[in-house]
Amino acid sequence: MQTIPDYQTLMLPLLKNVSDGKEHKIKEIMESLSKEFSLGEEELNMMIPSGTQSIFYNRVSWAKTHLKKACLLNVEKGIIKITERGKNVLAENPVKIDTKFLNQFDEFLEFKNRSNSKKEKIEVEPDYTKQTPEELIDTAFQDFQKSLAEDLLEKIRNVSPSFFEKLVVALLVKMGYGGSIKDAGKAVGKTGDEGIDGIIKEDKLGLDVIYIQAKRWKENNIIGRPEIQKFVGALAGQGAKKGIFITASSFSKEALEYKPMNDTKVILIDGMELANLMIEYNLGVAPLHSYELKRIDSDYFEEE
């Protein structure tokens, strides 16, 4: 597996790819660069953390943008063409083109300083040598989400068993099960069946039901295969085919690999997955800040 080159490494090869002075499409350049760096399908299909575009496409786009801002490229309606300045730069046979190299051009410095409200010259810029701004934002967001999930899980592990059962039902209702909290909540802890903590409607009409087992166990108290087998047995005793086993702890390898011989379907949700679902469905968390990244809507500028 090859390493996907960072966007600064792509600058010089990109410029060389259009050195013939002809017009080139971004797709054509990407194909050429992917062959130059021996990138296979696996690398080309790798996505940035948000999943909105491929890492390679994102980095080629940023290389193109920086070269354009330094006036080494002309880019119009997705067509790329080298400028006279770009040809002159290549004639000097540079070993590498990066942001430090581009700092010699006033247009590029103006591009960098434009976002500075005080119009002061930027002495230190973020280290974008390995990741593009989108990648850095996505990575930071993923790190924040992971930290939030860990903090949330710690809170979950310290609530009472009854509160944990209510939390589980509230989450399932937010996910679209059980109709309402009132309807779903009645079932929790009231069945009296061994291995079953509650019953919830699979849909709002109650055409089918799902049996719940909710175990608020501590981190090092791992749930093994016997617990899952007991739950499956309890489901069989009710003539049920569907169950959800949710814990604030984790499952052993044997528990995860266990598959009932009959048609019973059991979904296992461990503590980290539970915390991530709570974040996704806004249970026990509140918005802190909201950032909206925007891109050019190319369709808007298409003239009839």
MISE-799235 format. One line per 3 residues: number of its first residue (from 0); their letters; for each residue x, y, z of N, C-alpha, C. Coordinates in nm, 2 decimals. Atoms other than C-alpha are relative to their C-alpha. Layout:
NUM) a) X/Y/Z/X/Y/Z/X/Y/Z  ...
//
This chain:
0) mqt) 0.08/-0.12/0.00/0.00/0.00/0.00/0.09/0.12/0.00  -0.07/-0.13/0.01/0.14/0.34/-0.11/-0.06/0.10/0.09  0.04/-0.12/-0.07/0.13/0.65/0.10/-0.06/0.11/-0.09
3) ipd) 0.05/-0.11/0.08/-0.09/0.92/-0.04/0.08/0.13/0.02  -0.08/-0.11/-0.02/0.13/1.22/-0.10/-0.08/0.12/0.05  0.07/-0.12/-0.05/0.05/1.54/0.09/-0.01/0.10/-0.11
6) yqt) 0.04/-0.09/0.11/-0.08/1.83/-0.11/0.12/0.09/-0.04  -0.12/-0.07/0.04/0.25/2.02/-0.10/0.09/-0.08/-0.09  -0.08/0.09/0.09/0.43/1.72/-0.25/-0.06/-0.01/-0.14
9) lml) 0.07/0.00/0.13/0.17/1.73/-0.53/0.02/0.12/-0.09  0.00/-0.13/0.07/0.24/2.09/-0.63/0.09/-0.01/-0.13  -0.10/0.01/0.11/0.55/2.03/-0.85/-0.05/-0.10/-0.11
12) pll) 0.05/0.09/0.10/0.42/1.72/-1.02/-0.12/0.05/-0.08  0.12/-0.06/0.07/0.09/1.89/-1.09/0.03/0.10/-0.10  -0.05/-0.10/0.09/0.26/2.18/-1.25/0.07/-0.06/-0.12
15) knv) -0.06/0.07/0.11/0.47/1.95/-1.46/-0.10/-0.06/-0.09  0.10/0.07/0.08/0.16/1.77/-1.58/-0.07/0.09/-0.10  0.07/-0.09/0.10/0.03/2.08/-1.75/0.11/0.09/-0.06
18) sdg) -0.11/-0.08/0.06/0.37/2.21/-1.87/0.00/0.02/-0.15  0.01/-0.01/0.15/0.28/2.16/-2.23/-0.08/0.12/-0.05  0.07/-0.12/0.04/0.07/2.47/-2.22/-0.15/-0.02/-0.05
21) keh) 0.13/0.03/0.05/-0.25/2.29/-2.32/-0.10/0.00/0.12  0.10/0.00/-0.10/-0.58/2.29/-2.14/-0.02/-0.15/0.05  0.02/0.13/-0.06/-0.64/2.00/-1.90/-0.11/0.00/0.10
24) kik) 0.11/0.01/-0.10/-0.93/1.87/-1.69/0.06/-0.06/0.13  -0.05/0.05/-0.13/-0.88/1.79/-1.32/0.00/-0.15/0.00  0.01/0.14/0.00/-0.99/1.43/-1.38/0.12/-0.06/-0.07
27) eim) -0.11/0.04/0.08/-0.72/1.39/-1.64/0.13/0.01/0.08  -0.12/-0.02/-0.08/-0.45/1.53/-1.40/0.00/-0.10/0.11  0.01/0.10/-0.11/-0.57/1.31/-1.11/0.04/-0.14/-0.05
30) esl) -0.04/0.13/0.05/-0.53/1.00/-1.33/0.15/-0.01/-0.02  -0.15/0.00/0.02/-0.18/1.10/-1.43/0.08/0.00/0.13  -0.08/0.00/-0.13/-0.07/1.18/-1.08/-0.02/-0.13/0.08
33) ske) 0.02/0.13/-0.07/-0.22/0.86/-0.94/0.09/-0.10/-0.05  -0.09/0.10/0.07/-0.01/0.66/-1.19/0.14/0.04/0.04  -0.14/-0.04/-0.04/0.30/0.87/-1.11/0.04/-0.04/0.14
36) fsl) -0.03/0.04/-0.14/0.27/0.79/-0.74/-0.04/-0.14/0.03  0.03/0.14/-0.01/0.16/0.43/-0.80/-0.11/-0.03/0.10  0.11/0.02/-0.10/-0.17/0.47/-0.61/-0.10/-0.10/-0.06
39) gee) 0.10/0.10/0.04/-0.41/0.18/-0.63/-0.14/0.04/0.04  0.14/-0.03/-0.03/-0.78/0.16/-0.59/-0.03/0.02/0.15  0.02/-0.02/-0.14/-0.75/0.13/-0.21/0.04/0.14/0.04
42) eln) -0.04/-0.14/-0.04/-0.56/0.46/-0.18/-0.09/0.10/-0.06  0.08/-0.09/0.07/-0.78/0.63/-0.43/-0.14/0.01/0.06  0.14/0.00/-0.06/-1.10/0.53/-0.24/0.00/0.04/0.14
45) mmi) -0.01/-0.04/-0.14/-0.97/0.64/0.10/-0.06/0.14/0.01  0.08/-0.13/-0.02/-1.20/0.93/0.23/0.06/0.08/0.11  -0.03/-0.08/-0.11/-1.13/1.22/0.45/-0.10/-0.04/0.11
48) psg) 0.09/0.04/-0.11/-1.29/1.17/0.80/-0.15/0.02/-0.01  0.15/-0.03/0.02/-1.62/1.33/0.71/-0.06/-0.08/-0.11  0.06/0.08/0.10/-1.66/1.10/0.42/-0.05/0.07/-0.12
51) tqs) 0.06/-0.08/0.10/-1.74/1.38/0.18/0.07/-0.01/-0.14  -0.08/0.01/0.12/-1.46/1.33/-0.07/0.13/-0.08/0.03  -0.12/0.08/-0.02/-1.15/1.12/-0.13/0.12/0.09/0.05
54) ify) -0.12/-0.07/-0.05/-0.82/1.22/0.04/0.08/0.05/-0.12  -0.08/-0.04/0.11/-0.64/1.22/-0.29/-0.06/0.12/-0.08  0.06/-0.11/0.07/-0.89/1.44/-0.47/0.01/0.13/0.08
57) nrv) -0.01/-0.12/-0.09/-0.89/1.68/-0.17/0.14/0.06/-0.01  -0.14/-0.05/0.00/-0.51/1.71/-0.18/0.04/0.06/-0.13  -0.03/-0.06/0.13/-0.49/1.76/-0.55/-0.07/0.13/-0.02
60) swa) 0.07/-0.13/0.01/-0.75/2.03/-0.53/0.07/0.11/0.08  -0.07/-0.10/-0.08/-0.56/2.21/-0.26/0.14/0.04/-0.07  -0.12/-0.03/0.08/-0.24/2.19/-0.46/-0.03/0.09/-0.11
63) kth) 0.04/-0.08/0.11/-0.42/2.33/-0.76/-0.03/0.14/0.05  0.04/-0.14/-0.05/-0.57/2.62/-0.55/0.12/0.08/0.04  -0.12/-0.08/-0.04/-0.23/2.72/-0.41/0.08/0.04/-0.12
66) lkk) -0.08/-0.04/0.12/-0.06/2.72/-0.75/-0.08/0.11/-0.07  0.08/-0.10/0.06/-0.35/2.92/-0.88/0.02/0.14/0.07  -0.01/-0.12/-0.08/-0.32/3.18/-0.60/0.14/0.06/-0.02
69) acl) -0.13/-0.05/0.03/0.05/3.21/-0.69/0.02/0.04/-0.14  0.00/-0.03/0.14/-0.05/3.27/-1.05/0.09/-0.09/-0.08  -0.07/0.10/0.08/0.13/2.96/-1.17/-0.09/-0.08/-0.09
72) lnv) 0.10/0.07/0.07/-0.19/2.82/-1.30/-0.12/0.09/-0.03  0.13/-0.06/0.03/-0.51/2.95/-1.47/-0.10/-0.11/0.02  0.10/0.09/-0.02/-0.82/2.77/-1.36/-0.13/0.06/-0.03
75) ekg) 0.13/-0.06/0.03/-1.16/2.84/-1.52/-0.09/-0.12/-0.05  0.11/0.11/0.03/-1.47/2.61/-1.53/0.06/-0.14/0.00  -0.06/0.14/-0.02/-1.26/2.31/-1.42/0.11/-0.03/-0.10
78) iik) -0.11/0.02/0.10/-1.00/2.36/-1.70/0.12/0.07/0.06  -0.13/-0.04/-0.06/-0.64/2.40/-1.59/0.10/0.03/-0.11  -0.10/-0.03/0.10/-0.37/2.57/-1.79/0.12/0.07/0.07
81) ite) -0.12/-0.06/-0.06/-0.01/2.67/-1.70/0.01/0.15/-0.05  -0.02/-0.14/0.04/0.07/3.05/-1.70/0.15/0.02/-0.04  -0.14/-0.04/0.03/0.39/3.22/-1.82/0.09/-0.01/0.12
84) rgk) -0.08/0.01/-0.13/0.50/3.25/-1.46/0.02/-0.15/0.04  -0.02/0.14/-0.02/0.44/2.88/-1.42/0.11/-0.06/-0.08  -0.11/0.05/0.09/0.66/2.80/-1.72/0.14/0.05/0.04
87) nvl) -0.13/-0.05/-0.04/0.93/3.03/-1.59/0.05/-0.07/0.13  -0.03/0.08/-0.12/0.92/2.85/-1.25/0.06/-0.13/-0.04  -0.05/0.13/0.04/0.96/2.51/-1.42/0.14/0.01/-0.07
90) aen) -0.13/-0.02/0.07/1.25/2.65/-1.63/0.12/0.01/0.10  -0.10/-0.01/-0.11/1.44/2.71/-1.30/0.03/-0.14/0.06  -0.02/0.14/-0.05/1.42/2.33/-1.23/-0.01/-0.01/0.15
93) pvk) 0.01/0.01/-0.15/1.30/2.36/-0.87/-0.01/-0.15/0.05  0.01/0.14/-0.06/1.35/2.05/-0.65/-0.14/-0.02/0.06  0.12/0.01/-0.07/1.03/2.12/-0.47/-0.08/0.13/0.00
96) idt) 0.08/-0.12/-0.02/0.74/2.36/-0.47/-0.10/-0.02/0.12  0.08/0.01/-0.12/0.57/2.42/-0.14/-0.05/0.14/0.04  0.05/-0.13/-0.04/0.41/2.71/0.05/0.11/0.10/0.02
99) kfl) -0.12/-0.09/-0.02/0.75/2.85/0.14/0.05/0.05/-0.13  -0.05/-0.03/0.13/0.85/2.85/-0.22/-0.10/0.11/-0.06  0.10/-0.09/0.05/0.52/3.03/-0.31/0.00/0.14/0.06
102) nqf) 0.00/-0.12/-0.08/0.58/3.30/-0.05/0.07/0.11/-0.08  -0.07/-0.10/0.08/0.80/3.48/-0.31/-0.09/0.08/-0.09  0.10/-0.07/0.08/0.49/3.58/-0.50/-0.10/0.08/0.08
105) def) 0.08/-0.09/-0.08/0.30/3.88/-0.38/-0.15/-0.04/0.00  0.14/0.04/0.01/-0.04/3.74/-0.50/-0.02/-0.11/0.10  0.02/0.11/-0.09/0.01/3.43/-0.29/0.00/0.06/0.15
108) lef) -0.01/-0.06/-0.13/0.11/3.64/0.02/-0.13/0.08/0.03  0.13/-0.07/-0.02/-0.21/3.85/-0.04/-0.11/-0.10/0.03  0.10/0.11/-0.02/-0.41/3.53/-0.05/0.01/-0.05/0.14
111) knr) -0.02/0.05/-0.14/-0.26/3.41/0.28/-0.05/0.11/0.10  0.03/-0.11/-0.09/-0.31/3.75/0.45/-0.14/0.05/0.00  0.14/-0.06/0.03/-0.66/3.82/0.32/-0.09/-0.03/0.12
114) sns) 0.09/0.03/-0.11/-0.83/3.64/0.61/0.04/0.06/0.13  -0.04/-0.06/-0.13/-0.63/3.83/0.87/-0.07/0.14/0.01  0.08/-0.12/-0.01/-0.87/4.11/0.99/0.09/0.12/0.02
117) kke) -0.09/-0.11/-0.02/-0.58/4.33/1.09/0.09/0.03/-0.11  -0.08/-0.01/0.11/-0.41/4.29/0.76/0.15/-0.01/0.03  -0.14/0.02/-0.03/-0.09/4.20/0.93/0.06/-0.12/-0.07
120) kie) -0.06/0.11/0.06/0.16/3.98/0.77/0.01/-0.12/0.08  -0.01/0.12/-0.08/0.14/3.62/0.88/0.14/-0.05/0.01  -0.13/0.05/-0.03/0.46/3.52/1.04/0.01/-0.15/0.01
123) vep) 0.00/0.14/-0.02/0.36/3.17/1.14/-0.13/-0.05/-0.06  0.12/0.06/0.06/0.11/2.97/0.93/-0.02/-0.14/0.05  0.02/0.14/-0.05/-0.05/2.64/1.03/0.08/-0.10/-0.08
126) dyt) -0.08/0.10/0.07/0.14/2.33/0.94/-0.09/-0.09/-0.08  0.08/0.07/0.09/-0.05/2.20/0.64/0.08/-0.10/-0.08  -0.09/0.08/0.08/0.24/1.99/0.52/-0.05/-0.14/-0.03
129) kqt) 0.05/0.13/0.01/0.06/1.66/0.57/-0.15/-0.01/-0.03  0.15/0.01/0.02/-0.31/1.74/0.57/-0.05/0.14/-0.05  0.07/-0.12/0.05/-0.53/1.99/0.39/-0.08/0.06/0.12
132) pee) 0.08/-0.05/-0.10/-0.74/2.23/0.60/-0.13/-0.08/0.03  0.12/0.08/-0.02/-1.05/2.01/0.55/0.04/-0.12/0.09  -0.04/0.12/-0.07/-0.86/1.71/0.67/0.03/0.03/0.15
135) lid) -0.03/-0.04/-0.14/-0.73/1.90/0.98/-0.13/0.02/0.08  0.12/-0.02/-0.07/-1.08/2.01/1.07/-0.07/-0.13/0.03  0.07/0.13/-0.02/-1.23/1.67/1.02/0.07/-0.09/0.10
138) taf) -0.08/0.08/-0.10/-0.95/1.50/1.22/-0.02/0.06/0.14  0.02/-0.06/-0.13/-0.99/1.75/1.50/-0.14/-0.03/0.05  0.14/0.03/-0.04/-1.37/1.70/1.50/-0.01/-0.15/0.05
141) qdf) 0.00/0.14/-0.04/-1.32/1.32/1.51/0.06/-0.02/0.14  -0.06/0.01/-0.13/-1.08/1.36/1.81/-0.09/0.05/0.11  0.09/-0.06/-0.10/-1.32/1.59/1.99/-0.12/-0.10/0.03
144) qks) 0.11/0.09/-0.02/-1.61/1.34/1.93/0.04/-0.12/0.08  -0.05/0.12/-0.07/-1.40/1.05/2.06/0.02/0.04/0.15  -0.02/-0.04/-0.13/-1.31/1.25/2.37/-0.13/0.02/0.07
147) lae) 0.13/-0.02/-0.05/-1.67/1.35/2.42/-0.07/-0.13/0.03  0.06/0.13/-0.02/-1.78/0.99/2.39/0.06/-0.07/0.12  -0.06/0.06/-0.12/-1.53/0.88/2.65/-0.05/0.07/0.13
150) dll) 0.06/-0.07/-0.11/-1.65/1.15/2.89/-0.14/-0.04/0.03  0.14/0.04/-0.02/-2.01/1.06/2.83/-0.01/-0.14/0.05  0.00/0.14/-0.05/-1.94/0.69/2.89/0.03/0.00/0.15
153) eki) -0.03/-0.01/-0.14/-1.79/0.78/3.22/-0.12/0.04/0.08  0.13/-0.05/-0.07/-2.11/0.96/3.32/-0.10/-0.12/0.00  0.10/0.11/0.01/-2.32/0.66/3.20/0.03/-0.11/0.10
156) rnv) -0.03/0.10/-0.09/-2.13/0.42/3.41/-0.02/0.03/0.15  0.02/-0.04/-0.13/-2.20/0.62/3.72/-0.15/0.03/0.04  0.14/-0.02/-0.03/-2.58/0.64/3.69/-0.05/-0.12/0.07
159) sps) 0.07/0.11/-0.07/-2.82/0.41/3.88/-0.05/-0.10/-0.11  0.06/0.09/0.09/-2.94/0.09/3.71/-0.13/0.04/-0.06  0.13/-0.04/0.05/-3.29/0.23/3.68/0.01/0.11/-0.10
162) ffe) -0.02/-0.11/0.09/-3.17/0.55/3.52/0.06/-0.05/-0.13  -0.06/0.06/0.12/-2.96/0.34/3.28/-0.11/-0.06/-0.09  0.11/0.06/0.08/-3.27/0.15/3.17/-0.08/0.11/-0.07
165) klv) 0.08/-0.11/0.06/-3.46/0.48/3.11/0.08/0.06/-0.11  -0.09/-0.06/0.10/-3.16/0.61/2.92/-0.01/-0.08/-0.13  0.00/0.09/0.12/-3.16/0.31/2.69/-0.13/0.01/-0.07
168) val) 0.13/-0.01/0.07/-3.53/0.34/2.62/-0.01/0.14/-0.07  0.00/-0.14/0.06/-3.50/0.72/2.56/0.08/0.00/-0.13  -0.09/0.00/0.13/-3.22/0.65/2.30/-0.08/-0.08/-0.11
171) lvk) 0.07/0.08/0.10/-3.42/0.38/2.13/-0.12/0.07/-0.06  0.11/-0.08/0.05/-3.72/0.61/2.10/0.05/0.11/-0.09  -0.06/-0.10/0.09/-3.50/0.88/1.95/0.04/-0.06/-0.13
174) mgy) -0.04/0.06/0.12/-3.38/0.63/1.70/-0.12/-0.05/-0.08  0.12/0.03/0.08/-3.74/0.57/1.59/-0.08/-0.12/0.05  0.08/0.12/-0.05/-3.85/0.27/1.80/-0.09/0.04/0.11
177) ggs) 0.08/-0.02/-0.12/-4.12/0.24/2.06/-0.11/0.10/0.00  0.10/-0.10/0.00/-4.35/0.52/1.95/0.03/0.12/0.09  -0.03/-0.12/-0.09/-4.33/0.75/2.26/0.07/-0.05/0.12
180) ikd) -0.06/0.03/-0.13/-4.14/0.76/2.58/-0.10/-0.06/0.10  0.10/0.05/-0.09/-4.46/0.70/2.77/-0.04/-0.15/-0.03  0.03/0.14/0.04/-4.55/0.38/2.57/0.12/-0.09/0.03
183) agk) -0.12/0.09/-0.02/-4.19/0.24/2.58/0.03/-0.01/0.14  -0.04/0.01/-0.13/-4.12/0.33/2.93/-0.08/-0.09/0.09  0.08/0.09/-0.08/-4.40/0.12/3.07/0.05/-0.14/0.00
186) avg) -0.05/0.13/0.01/-4.23/-0.19/2.96/0.13/-0.03/0.08  -0.13/0.01/-0.06/-3.89/-0.13/3.12/-0.01/-0.05/0.14  -0.01/0.05/-0.14/-3.82/-0.34/3.43/-0.13/-0.06/0.05
189) ktg) 0.13/0.05/-0.05/-4.18/-0.47/3.45/-0.04/-0.13/-0.05  0.04/0.12/0.06/-4.17/-0.79/3.26/0.02/-0.12/0.10  -0.02/0.11/-0.10/-4.03/-1.00/3.55/0.07/-0.12/-0.06
192) deg) -0.06/0.12/0.06/-3.87/-1.24/3.31/0.15/0.00/0.01  -0.15/0.00/-0.02/-3.51/-1.35/3.38/0.07/0.02/-0.13  -0.07/-0.03/0.12/-3.27/-1.20/3.13/-0.06/0.10/-0.09
195) idg) 0.06/-0.11/0.08/-3.51/-0.94/3.00/-0.04/0.12/0.09  0.03/-0.12/-0.08/-3.53/-0.58/3.13/-0.12/0.08/-0.06  0.11/-0.08/0.06/-3.79/-0.45/2.89/-0.04/-0.04/-0.14
198) iik) 0.05/0.02/0.13/-3.99/-0.46/2.58/-0.03/0.13/-0.07  0.03/-0.13/0.07/-4.02/-0.19/2.31/-0.05/-0.03/-0.13  0.06/0.02/0.14/-4.22/-0.16/1.99/0.11/0.02/-0.10
201) edk) -0.10/-0.02/0.11/-4.01/-0.20/1.68/-0.04/0.12/-0.09  0.05/-0.12/0.07/-4.23/0.06/1.51/-0.11/0.07/0.07  0.10/-0.08/-0.07/-4.48/0.32/1.61/-0.14/-0.07/0.01
204) lgl) 0.13/0.07/0.00/-4.77/0.09/1.53/0.00/-0.13/0.08  -0.01/0.11/-0.09/-4.64/-0.19/1.74/-0.02/-0.13/-0.07  0.02/0.12/0.08/-4.65/-0.45/1.46/0.10/-0.11/0.05
207) dvi) -0.09/0.10/-0.05/-4.35/-0.63/1.62/0.07/0.07/0.12  -0.07/-0.06/-0.12/-4.16/-0.59/1.95/0.14/-0.05/0.01  -0.14/0.04/-0.02/-3.80/-0.60/2.05/0.02/-0.01/0.15
210) yiq) -0.03/0.02/-0.14/-3.68/-0.73/2.39/0.14/0.06/0.03  -0.12/-0.07/-0.03/-3.41/-0.54/2.57/0.06/-0.06/0.13  -0.08/0.03/-0.11/-3.14/-0.64/2.81/0.10/0.12/0.02
213) akr) -0.08/-0.11/-0.02/-2.97/-0.34/2.97/0.09/-0.02/0.12  -0.10/0.03/-0.11/-2.65/-0.40/3.18/0.09/0.12/0.02  -0.09/-0.11/-0.03/-2.49/-0.09/3.34/0.12/-0.06/0.08
216) wke) -0.12/0.06/-0.07/-2.16/-0.27/3.42/0.12/0.09/-0.02  -0.12/-0.08/0.01/-1.83/-0.11/3.49/0.09/-0.05/-0.11  -0.09/0.02/0.11/-1.55/-0.09/3.24/0.07/-0.14/-0.01
219) nni) -0.08/0.13/0.00/-1.35/-0.40/3.35/-0.09/-0.12/0.02  0.10/0.11/-0.02/-1.67/-0.61/3.40/-0.05/-0.04/-0.13  0.04/0.04/0.14/-1.68/-0.77/3.05/-0.11/-0.10/0.00
222) igr) 0.11/0.09/0.02/-1.99/-0.94/2.94/0.04/-0.12/-0.09  -0.04/0.12/0.08/-1.92/-1.30/2.82/-0.11/-0.07/-0.07  0.10/0.08/0.08/-2.10/-1.55/2.61/-0.11/-0.06/0.08
225) pei) 0.11/0.06/-0.08/-2.30/-1.71/2.90/-0.11/0.10/0.01  0.10/-0.10/-0.02/-2.48/-1.38/2.95/-0.09/0.02/-0.13  0.08/-0.01/0.13/-2.58/-1.36/2.58/-0.08/-0.12/-0.02
228) qkf) 0.08/0.12/0.01/-2.69/-1.72/2.58/-0.12/0.00/0.09  0.12/-0.01/-0.09/-2.91/-1.66/2.88/-0.11/0.09/-0.05  0.10/-0.10/0.06/-3.07/-1.36/2.70/-0.07/-0.07/-0.11
231) vga) 0.06/0.07/0.12/-3.13/-1.57/2.39/-0.10/-0.11/0.05  0.09/0.10/-0.06/-3.29/-1.84/2.61/-0.13/0.07/0.05  0.12/-0.07/-0.05/-3.52/-1.58/2.77/-0.08/0.05/-0.12
234) lag) 0.08/-0.04/0.12/-3.62/-1.46/2.42/-0.08/-0.12/-0.05  0.07/0.12/0.04/-3.70/-1.82/2.33/-0.12/-0.03/0.09  0.11/0.02/-0.09/-3.92/-1.84/2.64/-0.12/0.08/-0.03
237) qga) 0.11/-0.09/0.04/-4.12/-1.55/2.51/-0.05/-0.02/-0.14  0.04/0.02/0.14/-4.14/-1.68/2.16/0.05/0.12/-0.09  -0.05/-0.12/0.06/-3.94/-1.37/2.06/0.12/-0.03/-0.09
240) kkg) -0.10/0.02/0.09/-3.70/-1.34/1.77/0.10/0.11/-0.01  -0.09/-0.12/0.01/-3.54/-1.00/1.82/0.03/0.05/0.14  -0.04/-0.05/-0.13/-3.34/-0.86/2.11/0.12/0.10/-0.02
243) ifi) -0.11/-0.09/-0.01/-3.10/-0.58/2.19/0.07/-0.01/0.14  -0.08/0.01/-0.13/-2.83/-0.63/2.46/0.09/0.12/0.00  -0.08/-0.12/-0.01/-2.69/-0.29/2.57/0.07/0.00/0.13
246) tas) -0.07/-0.01/-0.12/-2.42/-0.24/2.82/0.09/0.12/0.00  -0.09/-0.11/-0.01/-2.20/0.04/2.95/0.14/-0.06/0.00  -0.12/0.07/-0.01/-1.92/-0.22/2.96/0.04/-0.04/-0.15
249) sfs) -0.04/0.05/0.13/-1.79/-0.43/2.67/-0.03/-0.15/-0.01  0.02/0.14/0.01/-1.83/-0.78/2.53/0.13/-0.07/-0.03  -0.12/0.08/0.03/-1.58/-1.06/2.52/0.00/-0.04/-0.15
252) kea) -0.01/0.05/0.14/-1.46/-1.20/2.18/-0.10/-0.11/-0.02  0.10/0.12/0.01/-1.67/-1.52/2.25/-0.14/0.05/-0.01  0.14/-0.05/0.01/-1.98/-1.31/2.31/-0.03/0.06/-0.13
255) ley) 0.02/-0.07/0.13/-1.93/-1.11/1.99/-0.02/-0.11/-0.11  0.00/0.10/0.10/-1.88/-1.43/1.79/-0.12/-0.10/0.01  0.11/0.10/-0.03/-2.18/-1.62/1.94/-0.12/0.03/-0.10
258) kpm) 0.12/-0.01/0.09/-2.46/-1.68/1.68/-0.10/-0.10/0.04  0.11/0.10/-0.03/-2.79/-1.84/1.79/-0.02/-0.09/-0.11  0.02/0.10/0.11/-2.87/-2.16/1.60/-0.14/0.03/-0.07
261) ndt) 0.13/-0.02/0.06/-3.23/-2.05/1.55/-0.01/0.14/-0.08  0.02/-0.13/0.08/-3.37/-1.74/1.37/0.01/0.12/0.09  -0.01/-0.11/-0.09/-3.31/-1.52/1.68/0.11/0.10/-0.04
264) kvi) -0.10/-0.11/0.04/-3.14/-1.19/1.60/0.02/0.09/0.12  -0.04/-0.08/-0.11/-2.95/-1.02/1.88/0.10/0.10/-0.04  -0.10/-0.10/0.02/-2.78/-0.69/1.85/0.07/0.04/0.13
267) lid) -0.08/-0.04/-0.12/-2.50/-0.61/2.09/0.06/0.14/-0.01  -0.05/-0.14/0.00/-2.42/-0.25/2.18/0.08/0.02/0.12  -0.09/-0.02/-0.12/-2.12/-0.18/2.40/0.00/0.14/0.04
270) gme) 0.00/-0.14/-0.06/-2.04/0.13/2.60/0.03/0.11/-0.10  -0.05/-0.10/0.10/-1.85/0.32/2.33/-0.10/0.02/-0.11  0.11/-0.01/0.10/-2.12/0.25/2.07/-0.12/0.07/0.05
273) lan) 0.12/-0.06/-0.06/-2.39/0.35/2.31/0.03/0.15/0.01  -0.03/-0.14/-0.01/-2.21/0.68/2.38/0.00/0.07/-0.13  0.00/-0.06/0.13/-2.16/0.75/2.01/-0.14/0.02/-0.06
276) lmi) 0.14/-0.01/0.05/-2.53/0.68/1.94/-0.07/0.11/0.08  0.05/-0.11/-0.08/-2.62/0.92/2.22/0.04/0.14/-0.06  -0.05/-0.12/0.06/-2.41/1.19/2.06/-0.07/0.02/-0.14
279) eyn) 0.07/-0.02/0.13/-2.56/1.12/1.71/-0.14/0.04/0.01  0.15/-0.03/-0.01/-2.92/1.14/1.84/-0.02/0.10/0.11  0.01/-0.12/-0.09/-2.85/1.43/2.08/-0.07/-0.04/0.13
282) lgv) 0.05/0.04/-0.13/-2.93/1.24/2.41/0.11/0.02/0.10  -0.10/-0.02/-0.10/-2.74/1.37/2.71/0.11/0.09/-0.04  -0.10/-0.10/0.05/-2.54/1.62/2.51/-0.08/0.12/-0.06
285) apl) 0.06/-0.12/0.05/-2.61/1.97/2.40/0.10/0.07/-0.10  -0.09/-0.06/0.09/-2.46/2.17/2.10/0.08/0.11/0.07  -0.09/-0.10/-0.05/-2.16/2.38/2.18/0.03/0.11/-0.10
288) hsy) -0.01/-0.10/0.11/-2.07/2.55/1.85/-0.04/-0.07/-0.12  0.04/0.05/0.13/-2.18/2.51/1.50/0.09/0.07/-0.11  -0.08/-0.05/0.11/-1.94/2.55/1.20/-0.06/-0.06/-0.13
291) elk) 0.05/0.05/0.13/-2.06/2.53/0.84/0.11/0.03/-0.11  -0.10/-0.02/0.10/-1.80/2.47/0.57/-0.08/0.00/-0.14  0.07/-0.01/0.13/-1.91/2.58/0.22/0.10/-0.01/-0.11
294) rid) -0.08/0.01/0.12/-1.78/2.52/-0.13/-0.07/0.08/-0.11  0.06/-0.06/0.11/-1.84/2.69/-0.46/-0.10/-0.09/-0.07  0.10/0.07/0.07/-2.16/2.59/-0.63/0.02/0.02/-0.15
297) sdy) -0.04/-0.02/0.14/-2.03/2.54/-0.98/-0.13/0.01/-0.09  0.13/-0.01/0.08/-2.39/2.49/-1.12/-0.06/0.14/-0.01  0.06/-0.14/0.00/-2.49/2.84/-1.02/0.06/0.09/-0.10
300) fee) -0.07/-0.09/0.10/-2.23/2.99/-1.25/0.00/-0.05/-0.14  0.02/0.05/0.14/-2.32/2.79/-1.55/-0.10/0.09/-0.08  0.09/-0.09/0.08/-2.46/3.03/-1.81/-0.06/-0.08/-0.11
303) e) 0.07/0.07/0.11/-2.72/2.91/-2.06/0.06/0.03/-0.13
//
